[in-house]
Amino acid sequence: MKRIGILTTGGDAPGMNVAIRAAVRTALGMGIGVTGIEKGYRGLHEKLFIELDSRSVSGIINKGGTFLKTIRFPEFKDPGVRKKAYANLRSSGIEGLVVIGGDGSAKGAYYFSTDFDFPVVLVPASIDNDLYGSDFTVGFDTAVNTAVEAVDKIRDTATSHERTFIIEVMGREKGNFAIEVAVACGAEIALVPEIPADWNGIAESLRAQEAMGKTSSIIIMAEGAGKAESLAAFLREKLPEREIRYSVLGYIQRGGSPTYFTRVLATRFGSEAVRLLAAGKYPFMVGIKGDEILYTPLKRVVTTSRLPNLGNIELINRMAI
């Protein structure tokens, strides 16, 4: 293999730059040229290609986001669009592809690879930590720490004013992120898309906690479980004696300098992805279990759901006394 391409796609995640850096420098060390593809699958289709060398990835290990840029490109589902992207790779002498992204990126990588028998390896990068085949995705640890830090500051106000705060975090389809944030910040209640919320039951839980002497509470709500604003309005009506507030953390969760864990993980994943391509092994996703790097066929990644640890909901309930 003489040349590979690297792209980041879907939602950005802290550590994407780290994974790019690791892939570029591993490839160059093996005598493989590297082409950066800007704006994800759209850049693949529109041939937004740039040459990358070791200096191209200097000084980015501490930076969040992705210097290659990323954009959602649903048009990549069209076989004709993928065919044009394949032609662009062939005409540029690119013989393999490292895709850095989440579940939607995995599907695009799998279909593209199988369409043209083209070597593709996925580096899982998502703040949701929801891809089958890896204990952790690049960016998850950083995003959780960012959210926990924000919740800790809100708890200071909740305690001082004896308030209940509903904090809406990311997670449109899955509650992996919300559950881990809730455990880490000591929330009293966690609401996730996988479990239908009983708002009357939430009001009863808050009453029961108050009877035990609790004067403030934190509710972590995944965005896919409902709207914090709506729940706050409902609880104010049910519990008029309590001060109910809400906060939506929003895109702050995606940004920031990657943590130690994210940097190490992204470096290992990026490097291993190139080694897999060079060995002619594809289409795979690089993952980790414990401290061991493993490789999962992309077909299994895109056809197998990774459920959140719903057992931690019970753990949250046990801690809320």
C-alpha positions as CSV (number, residue, x, y, z in Angstrom):
1,M,0.0,0.0,0.0
2,K,1.5,3.3,-1.1
3,R,-1.0,5.9,-0.1
4,I,-4.0,6.1,2.3
5,G,-6.7,8.7,2.9
6,I,-7.9,9.9,6.3
7,L,-11.2,11.6,7.0
8,T,-13.4,12.6,10.0
9,T,-17.1,12.5,9.7
10,G,-20.4,12.9,11.6
11,G,-20.4,14.8,14.9
12,D,-17.1,16.0,16.1
13,A,-15.5,14.4,19.2
14,P,-12.5,15.4,21.3
15,G,-9.5,13.3,20.3
16,M,-10.2,13.2,16.5
17,N,-7.1,15.4,16.0
18,V,-5.1,13.0,18.1
19,A,-6.3,10.0,16.0
20,I,-5.4,11.8,12.8
21,R,-1.9,12.6,14.1
22,A,-1.3,9.0,15.1
23,A,-2.5,7.6,11.7
24,V,-0.4,10.1,9.7
25,R,2.8,9.5,11.6
26,T,2.3,5.8,11.6
27,A,1.8,5.7,7.9
28,L,4.7,8.0,7.2
29,G,6.9,5.8,9.3
30,M,5.9,2.8,7.2
31,G,6.7,4.7,4.0
32,I,3.0,5.2,3.1
33,G,1.9,8.6,1.8
34,V,-1.1,10.3,3.4
35,T,-4.0,12.3,1.9
36,G,-6.3,14.3,4.2
37,I,-9.9,14.4,3.1
38,E,-11.7,17.5,4.3
39,K,-15.4,17.6,5.4
40,G,-15.8,13.9,5.7
41,Y,-17.8,11.9,3.1
42,R,-18.7,15.1,1.4
43,G,-15.1,15.8,0.8
44,L,-14.7,12.3,-0.5
45,H,-17.4,13.0,-3.1
46,E,-16.2,16.5,-3.9
47,K,-12.5,15.6,-3.9
48,L,-11.5,18.0,-1.1
49,F,-8.0,16.4,-0.8
50,I,-4.9,17.8,0.8
51,E,-1.4,16.3,1.3
52,L,-0.4,15.6,4.9
53,D,3.0,15.2,6.3
54,S,4.4,15.0,9.8
55,R,4.4,18.8,10.3
56,S,0.7,19.0,9.2
57,V,-0.2,17.3,12.5
58,S,2.2,19.1,14.8
59,G,0.7,21.0,17.7
60,I,-2.8,19.4,17.5
61,I,-2.7,16.7,20.2
62,N,-4.2,19.1,22.8
63,K,-6.9,20.5,20.5
64,G,-10.5,19.4,20.4
65,G,-12.5,19.0,17.2
66,T,-10.9,18.1,13.9
67,F,-8.7,20.2,11.7
68,L,-9.9,18.2,8.7
69,K,-13.4,19.5,9.4
70,T,-16.5,17.3,9.5
71,I,-20.0,17.6,8.1
72,R,-23.0,15.3,8.0
73,F,-23.5,14.1,4.5
74,P,-26.6,11.9,4.2
75,E,-26.2,11.9,0.4
76,F,-23.5,9.3,0.9
77,K,-26.3,6.7,1.2
78,D,-26.8,7.0,-2.5
79,P,-24.8,4.3,-4.4
80,G,-24.1,6.8,-7.2
81,V,-22.5,9.3,-4.7
82,R,-20.3,6.5,-3.3
83,K,-19.3,5.5,-6.9
84,K,-18.1,9.1,-7.6
85,A,-16.2,9.0,-4.3
86,Y,-14.5,5.7,-5.2
87,A,-13.5,7.2,-8.6
88,N,-11.9,10.2,-6.8
89,L,-9.9,7.8,-4.6
90,R,-8.7,5.7,-7.5
91,S,-7.7,8.7,-9.6
92,S,-5.7,10.1,-6.6
93,G,-3.8,6.9,-6.0
94,I,-5.4,6.3,-2.6
95,E,-5.5,2.6,-1.8
96,G,-7.0,2.5,1.7
97,L,-9.1,4.7,4.0
98,V,-9.1,5.5,7.7
99,V,-12.5,6.8,8.7
100,I,-12.8,8.4,12.1
101,G,-16.4,8.8,13.4
102,G,-19.4,7.3,15.1
103,D,-22.3,5.0,14.2
104,G,-23.4,6.8,11.0
105,S,-19.8,6.9,9.9
106,A,-19.5,3.2,10.5
107,K,-22.4,2.5,8.2
108,G,-21.0,4.7,5.5
109,A,-17.6,3.0,5.9
110,Y,-19.1,-0.5,5.7
111,Y,-21.2,0.1,2.6
112,F,-18.4,1.9,0.8
113,S,-15.9,-0.9,1.5
114,T,-18.3,-3.6,0.5
115,D,-19.5,-1.8,-2.7
116,F,-16.0,-1.7,-4.1
117,D,-14.0,-4.1,-2.1
118,F,-12.0,-1.1,-0.9
119,P,-9.8,-1.3,2.2
120,V,-11.5,0.8,5.0
121,V,-10.8,0.7,8.8
122,L,-12.9,2.7,11.3
123,V,-11.6,4.5,14.4
124,P,-14.7,4.8,16.7
125,A,-15.0,8.5,17.7
126,S,-18.2,9.5,19.4
127,I,-19.1,11.2,22.7
128,D,-22.0,8.7,23.0
129,N,-19.8,5.6,23.4
130,D,-22.5,3.6,21.6
131,L,-20.6,1.5,19.1
132,Y,-20.5,-2.3,19.4
133,G,-17.0,-3.7,19.6
134,S,-15.2,-1.3,22.0
135,D,-15.4,-0.5,25.7
136,F,-14.7,3.1,24.8
137,T,-14.9,5.4,21.9
138,V,-12.6,8.4,21.3
139,G,-14.0,11.5,22.9
140,F,-16.4,9.8,25.4
141,D,-14.1,10.3,28.4
142,T,-13.5,13.9,27.6
143,A,-17.2,14.7,27.0
144,V,-18.2,13.0,30.3
145,N,-15.7,14.9,32.3
146,T,-16.8,18.2,30.6
147,A,-20.4,17.5,31.5
148,V,-19.6,16.4,35.1
149,E,-17.6,19.5,35.7
150,A,-20.6,21.6,34.5
151,V,-23.0,19.6,36.6
152,D,-20.8,20.0,39.7
153,K,-21.0,23.8,39.3
154,I,-24.7,23.7,38.9
155,R,-25.0,21.5,42.1
156,D,-23.3,24.3,44.0
157,T,-26.2,26.6,43.2
158,A,-28.7,23.8,43.7
159,T,-27.4,23.2,47.2
160,S,-27.1,26.8,48.1
161,H,-30.7,27.7,47.0
162,E,-32.3,24.3,47.9
163,R,-33.4,23.8,44.3
164,T,-34.0,20.9,41.9
165,F,-32.1,21.2,38.7
166,I,-33.0,19.3,35.5
167,I,-29.9,19.1,33.3
168,E,-30.3,18.1,29.7
169,V,-27.3,16.4,28.1
170,M,-26.6,14.9,24.7
171,G,-28.1,11.5,23.7
172,R,-30.9,11.6,21.1
173,E,-31.2,7.9,20.6
174,K,-29.2,6.3,23.4
175,G,-28.6,6.9,27.1
176,N,-25.0,5.8,27.5
177,F,-23.7,9.3,28.0
178,A,-26.5,10.4,30.4
179,I,-26.2,7.4,32.6
180,E,-22.4,7.7,33.1
181,V,-22.7,11.5,33.8
182,A,-25.5,10.8,36.3
183,V,-23.4,8.2,38.2
184,A,-20.3,10.3,38.2
185,C,-22.0,13.5,39.4
186,G,-24.2,11.8,42.0
187,A,-27.5,12.7,40.3
188,E,-30.6,11.5,42.1
189,I,-32.5,10.6,38.8
190,A,-31.4,9.8,35.3
191,L,-33.8,9.8,32.3
192,V,-32.8,8.0,29.1
193,P,-34.5,7.1,25.8
194,E,-34.5,3.4,26.5
195,I,-36.8,3.7,29.5
196,P,-40.1,5.6,29.1
197,A,-40.2,8.4,31.7
198,D,-43.0,8.5,34.3
199,W,-43.2,12.1,35.2
200,N,-45.7,11.6,38.0
201,G,-43.3,9.0,39.4
202,I,-40.5,11.6,39.2
203,A,-42.6,14.0,41.3
204,E,-43.2,11.2,43.8
205,S,-39.5,10.4,44.0
206,L,-38.7,14.0,44.7
207,R,-41.3,14.1,47.5
208,A,-39.8,10.9,49.0
209,Q,-36.3,12.3,48.9
210,E,-37.5,15.5,50.6
211,A,-39.1,13.4,53.3
212,M,-35.7,11.8,53.9
213,G,-34.1,15.3,54.4
214,K,-32.9,16.1,50.9
215,T,-33.3,19.8,50.1
216,S,-31.8,19.8,46.6
217,S,-31.7,17.4,43.7
218,I,-30.1,16.8,40.3
219,I,-31.9,15.2,37.4
220,I,-29.9,14.2,34.4
221,M,-32.0,14.0,31.2
222,A,-30.8,12.7,27.9
223,E,-32.2,14.9,25.1
224,G,-33.9,11.9,23.5
225,A,-35.8,11.3,26.8
226,G,-37.7,14.6,26.5
227,K,-37.1,18.3,27.0
228,A,-35.8,19.6,30.3
229,E,-37.9,22.8,29.9
230,S,-41.1,20.7,29.6
231,L,-40.3,18.5,32.6
232,A,-39.4,21.6,34.7
233,A,-42.8,23.1,33.9
234,F,-44.6,19.9,34.8
235,L,-42.8,19.6,38.1
236,R,-43.4,23.2,39.1
237,E,-47.1,22.5,38.7
238,K,-46.9,19.2,40.7
239,L,-44.5,20.6,43.4
240,P,-45.4,24.3,43.7
241,E,-43.5,24.5,47.0
242,R,-40.2,23.6,45.3
243,E,-37.9,25.7,43.2
244,I,-37.4,23.9,39.9
245,R,-34.8,25.0,37.4
246,Y,-33.3,23.5,34.2
247,S,-30.2,23.9,32.1
248,V,-29.3,22.5,28.7
249,L,-25.6,21.9,28.4
250,G,-25.6,21.7,24.6
251,Y,-22.5,21.8,22.4
252,I,-20.1,22.5,25.3
253,Q,-20.1,18.7,25.7
254,R,-18.4,18.2,22.3
255,G,-15.5,20.6,22.7
256,G,-12.4,21.1,24.8
257,S,-8.9,19.7,25.1
258,P,-9.0,15.9,25.2
259,T,-8.2,14.2,28.5
260,Y,-5.3,11.9,29.1
261,F,-7.4,8.8,28.5
262,T,-8.9,10.1,25.3
263,R,-5.4,11.0,24.0
264,V,-3.9,7.6,24.7
265,L,-6.9,5.8,23.3
266,A,-7.0,7.9,20.1
267,T,-3.2,7.5,19.6
268,R,-3.5,3.7,19.9
269,F,-6.6,3.5,17.6
270,G,-5.2,5.8,14.9
271,S,-1.9,3.9,14.8
272,E,-3.6,0.4,14.8
273,A,-6.0,1.5,12.0
274,V,-3.0,2.1,9.6
275,R,-1.3,-1.1,10.6
276,L,-4.5,-3.0,9.8
277,L,-4.8,-1.4,6.4
278,A,-1.1,-2.1,5.6
279,A,-1.7,-5.8,6.6
280,G,-4.6,-6.0,4.1
281,K,-7.2,-6.5,6.9
282,Y,-10.6,-4.8,6.2
283,P,-13.3,-3.7,6.8
284,F,-12.8,-3.6,10.5
285,M,-13.3,-1.3,13.5
286,V,-10.4,-0.8,15.9
287,G,-11.6,-1.2,19.5
288,I,-10.5,-1.9,23.1
289,K,-11.6,-4.4,25.7
290,G,-9.8,-3.9,29.1
291,D,-6.4,-2.9,27.9
292,E,-6.4,-5.1,24.8
293,I,-6.8,-3.7,21.3
294,L,-9.2,-5.8,19.2
295,Y,-10.7,-5.7,15.7
296,T,-14.4,-6.1,15.0
297,P,-15.8,-6.7,11.5
298,L,-17.7,-3.6,10.4
299,K,-20.6,-5.7,9.4
300,R,-21.0,-6.7,13.0
301,V,-20.5,-3.2,14.2
302,V,-23.3,-1.8,12.1
303,T,-25.8,-4.7,12.7
304,T,-25.3,-5.0,16.5
305,S,-26.7,-2.5,19.0
306,R,-24.7,-1.6,22.0
307,L,-27.1,-0.9,24.9
308,P,-26.2,1.4,27.8
309,N,-25.6,-0.1,31.2
310,L,-29.1,0.1,32.4
311,G,-28.1,-1.6,35.6
312,N,-26.5,1.7,36.6
313,I,-30.0,3.2,36.8
314,E,-30.5,1.1,39.8
315,L,-27.1,2.2,41.2
316,I,-28.2,5.8,40.8
317,N,-31.5,5.0,42.7
318,R,-29.5,3.3,45.5
319,M,-27.3,6.4,45.9
320,A,-30.3,8.8,46.0
321,I,-31.1,8.4,49.7
